[in-house]
Amino acid sequence: MAERKVRVRFAPSPTGPLHIGGVRTALYNYLFARQHGGDFVFRIEDTDTNRFVPGAEAYILESFKWLGIQFDEGVSFGGEHGPYRQSERRDIYKKYVKQLLEEGKAYIAFDTPEELDAKRKEIDNFQYDAHTRTQMRNSLTMSKEECDQRIADGEQFVVRFKIEPGVEVHVQDMIRGEVIVKSDILDDKVLYKSADELPTYHLANIVDDHLMEITHVIRGEEWLPSAPLHVLLYQAFGWADTMPLFAHLPLLLKPEGKGKLSKRDGDRLGFPVFPLEWHDPKSGEVSSGYRESGYFPEAVINFLALLGWNPGTDQELFSLDELVDAFDITRCSKAGAKFDYQKGIWFNHEYILSKSDDEIAELFAPIVANNGVDESLERITQVVHMMKDRVDFVKELWPLCSFFFVAPLEYDPKTVRKRWKDYSVQQMTELAALLESLDDFSLENQEEKVMKWVEDKGYKLGDVMNAFRLTLVGIGKGPGMFDISAFLGKEETLKRLHKAIEVIPTLQSTSE
Ligand code: GLU
């Protein structure tokens, strides 16, 4: 058989926002397609009309745009295997349902939901299969005439797949190896419903994977139980020799390790489980997203890539292109991957460090402007240079850096009590006079002159610097003092010093 071009697909059902686990599935598909020079198809599986949520498809597309995961073909991208929305492929599925019926590989069943419920009550662990189908109301137990008559009378029916018992079903999984299941444990799954004239997920999924020439099915572990049925469907249609290879990805687990990751874990521990913020059209509920929380898309990709796969080396930082080279689906783990969201924050920090000061400044500048400060990009970049290693997110810069742009409005009482001594007014007045006398206000010159003065006077350096910091920053934290004063410049530094010398002693007397 000729080597087929690798073709994979991401096939979400538009039932709500895309879960972060779905993003990882799409990412692994993308990496697999790219590294094999293959195609990546975007298909919408919307045959379950009851669960359809408006806006979900657009949300999913926007998520991938933000993340930089590109498709070659599919809904909104076009291609030769369309339409790519299953709701637009009804006639195609009907033809294949008919084929299975004609070949006796599927049958029509009229059992109502009430009748099925009654059976479930009557028989423990009831399943519709070779043993029970003979007791049910279907085309195998009634005459063709009766069956045709019921359909002609408009009675609703479903089409069920007729699973032969006693067969070993082999699923070839790139992560799990060969998975073998006895057909006896499978039930005669519904493939089509007359009520909405739509196929179920299973039929549409297989027909489309075949028609779209999919070679590898990479999807979440929750689909592993469906895989034997999918293999049998491929065989029933006579497509066994183009059966895709499967890869069922490990589950994403709660950060604590036990149980499946859920939205509630995110709410409880304060991390998003969706790529973008999601506004539920029905309830109006808003769920946080990685984008709006200030994550870089590269950081999200890098974080997700390592949840369930590892390169077998110490390397942790990977660009998307590096991932394409390094990724190996067969190295994915079978065991679930703990969703260590702190690691996601760590990645974001690393990406802040790896980006240039200019890039971060571009992102920080609008925040500075929104706080009513008119500063040049150049000076904002200087601040970013001094401070970016202290934050995980760009939005954390403002609270940490506002003193560079705005003089303190108040002085932290605890720091005042601890750092402002009886002699601080005198020392700060002398310091102000010294700084006033400097023509060269560079960091180096200030440092040299101030150090000499401290030494000549026999002052404690800590006393001087702590009080000085309080006057310029208003709190006891920040970068190097002369970094700050050099940035503020002579005029602003002196202004803040003089004001503090005046105001802080009044605070002390009132607080005593
Ligand atoms: N529509 C399914 C989902 O929502 C696709 C599963 C598969 O990839 O086969 O995940």
Boltz pocket constraint, residues with backbone or C-beta under 6 A from the ligand:
constraints:
  - pocket:
      binder: B
      contacts: [[A, 9], [A, 11], [A, 12], [A, 13], [A, 45], [A, 205], [A, 218], [A, 219], [A, 220], [A, 223]]
      max_distance: 6.0
